[in-house]
Amino acid sequence: MSIQVFGQPVSRGVAIGRAVLVASSRVDVAHYFIGTEQVEAEVGRLREARDAVAAELVALKSEVPEEAHAELVALLDVHLMLLHDEMLAEATKQWIVERHYNAEWAMSAQLEVIARQFDEMEDDYLRERKADLEQVVERLLRALARQASGMPPEAGAARDFAGEDPLILVASDIAPADMLQFKRSVFTGFVTDVGGRTSHTAIVARSMDIPAVVGAREASQLVRQDDWLIVDGDAGVLIVNPSPIVLEEYRFRQRQLELERAKLDRLRHTPSVTLDGQPVELLANIELPTDAGAAMAAGAVGVGLFRSEFLFMGREGRLPDEEEQFQAYRRVVEAMGGLPVTIRTVDVGADKPLDRMSAHELRHEHTLNPALGLRAIRWSLSEPEMFGQQLRAILRASAYGKVRILVPMVAHRAEALQVRQALDRARAQLAQSGQPYADVELGAMIEIPAAALIMPTLIRHFDFVSIGTNDLIQYTLAIDRADESVAHLYDPWHPAVLQLIAQTIARANEAGRPVSVCGEMAGDPAFTELLLAMGLRSFSMHPSQVAAIKQRVIRSDARALATQLPAVLAAEVPQEAGQSLLRTRVH
């Protein structure tokens, strides 16, 4: 019998294949007390298991396939960090020493303590990191179980599911490290019972460009081994044992998607110019230096957003110094071969805390609403030594190509003046030490409504602006998009949001300042015509979206689109009125 299971779409496309059902890896834990004379040996067992798991994770990092990109390495680093975190390692030891629990019991007891702290966090991303912690503990428990049975470390490796039919992985949840233990590229899709858009399975699926559905709560109970499955990554639907008609329909759709992808690939070197002859700049958003290659391969004409904060995270509290940052920025600049690179100064806080913060500080920060707290440029200005190091590193990298600096979360004229002063100090320090640097443009991210409203004043102090639509929508509508109870109110089509974006673009154009959009709207084809109608001529997005947006651009008449804009902005339901823009576009 065919059934449908609904979840969250996190990676687009269609996958068809047989189910590989991976049962929950929860380990049965023995509970017993040990004698005083056994405490030292039991602590030794714990230490030995931790060392074995650390070795496994380090080995897996070296085996990360090309298509998994930097995201998977970062997730493995998170697991290594959790493995050595004092709240796990030292506190577990205390259960053994003080309560005389056996190592397995002590480990599970401490997991419960930390898990409750994660559950109390308001931020969706951090709550989902509880799953990472649980997976690390499971690996430790498996290592302890192998010790007890005398099994060699490799006995815990996953089986190879190679076969002729395409395969789809179905699990309650799956750790990034476990994914690497399956045959490389063997799975064409993923389905998990739990998770959201920020869960590790979703991140890995997107990085590998594999269709995935997460949060399909009962999937692992309803699916049986070797069932035929369809994963509809666009609709967030899993179809179990589809009928022949449905199967053929999806196979046809799969072929169409493959043909469409092939067509898009051929656009890589096609100039991005509208039908009425207006050039449109398509740039890439990247997180790490290694992402520059993907940007070039996608046909991006530069980097519109290099999120430098990823250099600062997952480092067990040690921030990168000036030299390390310089080398990272230089690698990106050189890899882009003379194309412009826009480096955003570190944007930490809110959903991107530094791991040097203690668990208590994280909980305290979330209680105080971190989205409105000390984050982004506010944090940088409060840490002048760190900020000076970053500015000098960026300036030094500018000697190797065209570099621009982007400042996040600007809302005050005073912040603009302080940043200018800090940049002048950095230049003077480099000049005094004889280190080369080039002229760099300074830009502001418009992601707070206040910044959009004072654009005529703010823009005098910056060379360009970039609209961060993700936060602009969140702050305009007072909606935490990670909060499931209100996420349905997060609406990019809200009239207030569209009017702020249109106003920002218009005022930047009037002032003769370049303006781009670097939020998710830039990479969403549903908004391409609308942004073109507003006068936007620079889009920055994930490299995988460049070809799809280029296709929309080259089929559009920007002047004709502009005539439809007033009606859309004045509409009570702009999304419905926006359909007129689609009719204006030539197919």
VENGIVEN-V325703 format. One record per residue. N is the residue number from 1. RES is the residue in one letter. PSI is psi in degrees with one decimal (* if undefined). NEAR is the number of other ideal C-beta (glycine too) atoms within 12 Angstrom. Layout:
# VENGIVEN-V325703
<<N RES PSI NEAR> <N RES PSI NEAR>>
This chain:
# VENGIVEN-V325703
<<1 M 135.1 11> <2 S 135.8 21> <3 I 158.7 24> <4 Q 138.9 26> <5 V 130.1 34> <6 F 138.3 22> <7 G -152.2 38> <8 Q 128.5 35> <9 P 125.5 31> <10 V -15.2 38> <11 S 120.3 38> <12 R 161.4 32> <13 G -179.8 33> <14 V 132.5 40> <15 A 136.8 41> <16 I 129.4 36> <17 G -177.1 37> <18 R 147.7 30> <19 A 133.0 38> <20 V 104.2 36> <21 L 115.7 28> <22 V 110.4 32> <23 A 159.2 19> <24 S 138.0 23> <25 S 18.3 28> <26 R 134.9 18> <27 V 133.1 28> <28 D 126.4 16> <29 V 126.4 26> <30 A 138.7 20> <31 H 113.4 18> <32 Y 158.0 18> <33 F 149.3 18> <34 I 157.7 27> <35 G 162.3 13> <36 T -38.0 14> <37 E -12.1 9> <38 Q -7.5 19> <39 V -49.2 25> <40 E -42.4 17> <41 A -36.3 18> <42 E -39.0 34> <43 V -37.1 28> <44 G -39.3 18> <45 R -43.6 31> <46 L -44.9 40> <47 R -41.5 26> <48 E -40.4 22> <49 A -41.7 37> <50 R -43.0 34> <51 D -38.4 22> <52 A -42.6 30> <53 V -39.9 39> <54 A -42.7 29> <55 A -39.4 21> <56 E -46.9 35> <57 L -40.6 38> <58 V -41.9 21> <59 A -40.7 20> <60 L -35.9 31> <61 K -36.2 25> <62 S -13.1 13> <63 E 7.6 23> <64 V 124.1 29> <65 P 158.0 23> <66 E -42.7 18> <67 E -16.1 22> <68 A -18.9 32> <69 H -166.4 32> <70 A -20.4 30> <71 E -41.8 36> <72 L -38.1 35> <73 V -42.2 33> <74 A -38.9 31> <75 L -38.2 41> <76 L -36.0 39> <77 D -37.4 31> <78 V -42.0 35> <79 H -38.5 40> <80 L -40.9 33> <81 M -44.7 30> <82 L -37.1 40> <83 L -37.4 38> <84 H 3.6 26> <85 D 138.1 28> <86 E -33.2 19> <87 M -22.5 28> <88 L -54.1 38> <89 A -55.6 31> <90 E -40.1 20> <91 A -35.4 26> <92 T -40.7 42> <93 K -37.4 28> <94 Q -36.3 23> <95 W -38.7 32> <96 I -46.7 36> <97 V -44.5 21> <98 E -36.8 18> <99 R -11.0 23> <100 H 33.4 22> <101 Y 150.3 30> <102 N 162.9 32> <103 A -42.3 43> <104 E -43.4 35> <105 W -43.5 28> <106 A -41.3 41> <107 M -46.3 45> <108 S -34.6 29> <109 A -43.6 27> <110 Q -33.0 37> <111 L -42.7 34> <112 E -39.5 23> <113 V -49.6 23> <114 I -37.2 32> <115 A -38.6 25> <116 R -36.8 17> <117 Q -40.6 26> <118 F -40.5 29> <119 D -29.5 22> <120 E -11.2 20> <121 M 139.6 30> <122 E -27.4 27> <123 D 127.5 32> <124 D -41.0 30> <125 Y -47.2 32> <126 L -34.3 33> <127 R -38.2 30> <128 E -15.0 34> <129 R -12.7 37> <130 K -35.8 30> <131 A -37.8 42> <132 D -43.4 44> <133 L -44.8 37> <134 E -37.9 35> <135 Q -36.1 40> <136 V -44.4 45> <137 V -39.3 43> <138 E -40.5 36> <139 R -39.7 41> <140 L -42.2 44> <141 L -37.1 37> <142 R -39.2 36> <143 A -40.8 37> <144 L -37.5 38> <145 A -38.2 29> <146 R -36.6 26> <147 Q -48.0 30> <148 A -32.6 22> <149 S -6.7 15> <150 G 15.5 9> <151 M 145.6 16> <152 P 156.4 12> <153 P -38.1 24> <154 E -7.1 15> <155 A -19.6 17> <156 G -0.2 28> <157 A 149.6 22> <158 A 154.1 27> <159 R 158.3 15> <160 D 120.3 13> <161 F 25.9 28> <162 A 144.4 15> <163 G 178.9 16> <164 E -38.7 9> <165 D 146.5 19> <166 P 147.8 28> <167 L 146.5 34> <168 I 128.8 44> <169 L 127.4 45> <170 V 125.5 44> <171 A 159.4 37> <172 S -46.0 32> <173 D 159.1 40> <174 I 133.7 42> <175 A 150.2 41> <176 P -39.8 41> <177 A -39.0 42> <178 D -33.2 39> <179 M -37.5 42> <180 L -16.5 33> <181 Q -7.6 28> <182 F 159.9 30> <183 K 136.2 20> <184 R 128.8 18> <185 S 16.7 19> <186 V -27.0 29> <187 F 136.2 42> <188 T -6.0 32> <189 G 162.7 44> <190 F 143.7 53> <191 V 129.8 56> <192 T 152.5 45> <193 D -35.5 32> <194 V 175.8 30> <195 G 164.0 41> <196 G -165.6 34> <197 R -23.2 30> <198 T 5.9 31> <199 S 157.6 41> <200 H -35.9 44> <201 T -41.5 48> <202 A -42.8 40> <203 I -45.9 37> <204 V -42.2 42> <205 A -43.1 42> <206 R -40.8 33> <207 S -29.6 36> <208 M 0.3 35> <209 D 49.3 31> <210 I 131.8 37> <211 P 138.2 41> <212 A 148.1 49> <213 V 127.2 50> <214 V 167.7 45> <215 G 19.7 33> <216 A 78.1 43> <217 R -42.8 21> <218 E 11.4 21> <219 A -47.6 42> <220 S -17.6 33> <221 Q -31.2 18> <222 L -28.6 26> <223 V 139.2 37> <224 R 155.6 20> <225 Q 132.5 18> <226 D 6.6 19> <227 D 146.6 30> <228 W 134.0 30> <229 L 150.8 46> <230 I 125.1 42> <231 V 112.1 49> <232 D 94.8 37> <233 G -14.3 37> <234 D -40.8 22> <235 A -13.4 24> <236 G 39.1 29> <237 V 137.1 32> <238 L 125.5 48> <239 I 121.0 39> <240 V 128.8 35> <241 N 62.7 24> <242 P 154.3 27> <243 S 159.4 17> <244 P -37.1 12> <245 I -46.8 12> <246 V -40.3 24> <247 L -43.6 22> <248 E -37.2 15> <249 E -43.6 19> <250 Y -32.2 34> <251 R -39.2 22> <252 F -45.0 16> <253 R -37.4 25> <254 Q -43.2 28> <255 R -39.8 16> <256 Q -41.0 16> <257 L -38.1 25> <258 E -40.4 18> <259 L -41.5 14> <260 E -40.5 21> <261 R -39.8 22> <262 A -40.1 14> <263 K -42.5 17> <264 L -38.9 25> <265 D -32.4 21> <266 R -13.2 15> <267 L -2.3 26> <268 R -42.5 25> <269 H 9.7 16> <270 T 132.3 21> <271 P 140.9 18> <272 S 88.7 36> <273 V 135.0 22> <274 T 169.3 32> <275 L -28.8 22> <276 D 18.0 22> <277 G 18.1 15> <278 Q 120.3 25> <279 P 140.1 19> <280 V 126.8 38> <281 E 123.3 36> <282 L 112.2 46> <283 L 169.3 44> <284 A 145.0 44> <285 N 131.6 42> <286 I 160.0 44> <287 E -32.7 36> <288 L 158.0 33> <289 P -34.3 33> <290 T -15.2 28> <291 D -13.6 35> <292 A -35.1 35> <293 G -41.5 24> <294 A -36.7 33> <295 A -44.5 41> <296 M -43.4 28> <297 A -29.6 21> <298 A -10.3 36> <299 G 14.2 32> <300 A 147.2 44> <301 V 21.1 35> <302 G 178.6 41> <303 V 116.8 51> <304 G -15.4 46> <305 L 109.8 49> <306 F 108.7 47> <307 R 92.1 37> <308 S -17.0 45> <309 E -20.9 36> <310 F -17.9 33> <311 L -19.0 42> <312 F -11.6 39> <313 M 156.3 31> <314 G 34.9 33> <315 R 16.2 22> <316 E 39.2 20> <317 G -8.4 19> <318 R 114.8 15> <319 L 149.2 28> <320 P 136.7 27> <321 D -178.6 20> <322 E -42.8 30> <323 E -43.7 17> <324 E -42.9 22> <325 Q -43.8 35> <326 F -45.6 35> <327 Q -38.6 20> <328 A -46.4 36> <329 Y -39.5 46> <330 R -40.3 30> <331 R -41.1 27> <332 V -46.7 45> <333 V -45.1 38> <334 E -38.0 25> <335 A -29.2 31> <336 M -3.9 36> <337 G 43.4 20> <338 G -10.7 15> <339 L 151.8 27> <340 P 145.1 35> <341 V 120.0 47> <342 T 115.9 50> <343 I 119.4 51> <344 R 132.3 44> <345 T 158.0 48> <346 V 128.9 41> <347 D 80.8 39> <348 V 166.3 39> <349 G 171.1 35> <350 A -116.1 37> <351 D 1.8 34> <352 K 65.1 34> <353 P 152.0 34> <354 L 141.1 32> <355 D -1.8 30> <356 R -12.0 20> <357 M 142.9 24> <358 S 165.8 17> <359 A -36.3 29> <360 H -42.4 14> <361 E -38.5 21> <362 L -45.0 32> <363 R -40.5 24> <364 H -42.0 20> <365 E -39.5 30> <366 H -33.5 33> <367 T -33.1 15> <368 L 10.9 18> <369 N 82.5 20> <370 P -25.1 31> <371 A -22.0 30> <372 L 13.4 21> <373 G -147.8 22> <374 L 90.3 25> <375 R 165.8 34> <376 A -131.5 41> <377 I -26.7 40> <378 R -42.6 31> <379 W -43.1 33> <380 S -43.5 36> <381 L -22.8 32> <382 S -10.6 20> <383 E 69.9 26> <384 P -34.0 18> <385 E -46.8 19> <386 M -43.7 29> <387 F -40.1 36> <388 G -40.2 29> <389 Q -44.5 33> <390 Q -43.6 45> <391 L -41.3 45> <392 R -39.9 37> <393 A -41.9 42> <394 I -43.1 46> <395 L -42.1 40> <396 R -38.8 36> <397 A -25.5 41> <398 S -16.3 36> <399 A -11.1 23> <400 Y 4.5 25> <401 G -177.0 30> <402 K 119.7 26> <403 V 140.0 39> <404 R 149.6 42> <405 I 131.1 47> <406 L 129.3 46> <407 V 120.7 51> <408 P 149.0 46> <409 M 37.7 43> <410 V 136.3 44> <411 A -12.2 31> <412 H 144.9 22> <413 R -37.7 22> <414 A -36.5 18> <415 E -41.2 34> <416 A -43.6 32> <417 L -40.5 21> <418 Q -40.1 24> <419 V -42.8 38> <420 R -42.5 26> <421 Q -41.7 21> <422 A -37.5 34> <423 L -39.4 35> <424 D -40.0 20> <425 R -41.7 22> <426 A -41.9 34> <427 R -44.6 28> <428 A -39.8 18> <429 Q -40.3 23> <430 L -39.6 29> <431 A -39.7 16> <432 Q -35.2 11> <433 S 1.5 15> <434 G 20.9 9> <435 Q 133.4 22> <436 P 149.1 18> <437 Y 163.0 31> <438 A 174.0 22> <439 D 137.3 16> <440 V 144.7 37> <441 E 148.3 26> <442 L 127.9 43> <443 G 161.5 43> <444 A 136.4 50> <445 M 127.8 46> <446 I 98.7 45> <447 E 5.0 41> <448 I 132.3 35> <449 P -35.9 29> <450 A -38.6 23> <451 A -40.1 42> <452 A -36.3 40> <453 L -25.0 21> <454 I 26.0 27> <455 M -44.1 36> <456 P -35.2 20> <457 T -46.1 22> <458 L -38.9 35> <459 I -18.8 32> <460 R -22.8 21> <461 H 3.2 30> <462 F 155.0 34> <463 D -22.9 27> <464 F 166.9 35> <465 V 152.4 49> <466 S 128.0 50> <467 I 118.8 53> <468 G 93.0 43> <469 T -29.9 44> <470 N -54.4 37> <471 D -32.9 41> <472 L -42.2 42> <473 I -45.4 35> <474 Q -46.5 34> <475 Y -33.3 33> <476 T -41.5 35> <477 L -1.2 27> <478 A 46.6 20> <479 I 125.7 26> <480 D 106.1 28> <481 R -14.1 34> <482 A -9.6 28> <483 D 111.8 24> <484 E -28.9 20> <485 S -21.3 13> <486 V 2.2 17> <487 A -27.2 20> <488 H -14.8 11> <489 L -5.1 20> <490 Y 104.3 28> <491 D 103.4 24> <492 P -19.7 34> <493 W 3.1 30> <494 H 136.4 27> <495 P -39.5 24> <496 A -39.4 24> <497 V -49.5 37> <498 L -38.8 39> <499 Q -38.3 26> <500 L -42.1 36> <501 I -46.9 46> <502 A -41.1 34> <503 Q -41.9 31> <504 T -45.6 45> <505 I -44.0 40> <506 A -44.8 28> <507 R -35.0 29> <508 A -43.2 37> <509 N -40.8 24> <510 E -35.7 15> <511 A -3.5 22> <512 G 25.1 13> <513 R 135.8 29> <514 P 143.0 33> <515 V 138.0 41> <516 S 167.0 46> <517 V 126.7 49> <518 C 4.8 48> <519 G -175.2 36> <520 E -26.9 30> <521 M -31.8 36> <522 A -31.5 45> <523 G 7.4 37> <524 D 113.0 25> <525 P -21.3 31> <526 A -19.4 24> <527 F -0.4 39> <528 T -51.5 39> <529 E -39.1 39> <530 L -45.4 45> <531 L -37.0 47> <532 L -40.9 43> <533 A -31.9 39> <534 M -10.4 39> <535 G 9.7 30> <536 L 133.3 44> <537 R 15.1 31> <538 S 116.6 41> <539 F 139.3 47> <540 S 130.1 51> <541 M 175.2 42> <542 H 139.1 38> <543 P -34.1 38> <544 S -14.4 32> <545 Q -8.5 37> <546 V -47.7 42> <547 A -40.8 33> <548 A -40.2 35> <549 I -37.9 43> <550 K -39.9 38> <551 Q -41.5 30> <552 R -39.8 39> <553 V -49.4 40> <554 I -11.8 30> <555 R 5.8 29> <556 S 147.9 38> <557 D 102.5 27> <558 A -39.5 36> <559 R -40.9 18> <560 A -38.0 23> <561 L -39.6 38> <562 A -30.7 31> <563 T -22.1 16> <564 Q -13.0 30> <565 L -47.1 34> <566 P -38.4 20> <567 A -37.0 22> <568 V -45.5 34> <569 L -26.6 30> <570 A -9.1 15> <571 A 147.9 23> <572 E -32.9 13> <573 V 84.6 17> <574 P -32.6 33> <575 Q -38.7 22> <576 E -43.5 15> <577 A -29.0 24> <578 G -15.6 31> <579 Q -23.3 20> <580 S -29.4 23> <581 L -36.6 37> <582 L -35.6 26> <583 R -27.1 16> <584 T -31.7 30> <585 R 137.9 30> <586 V 129.6 19> <587 H * 13>>
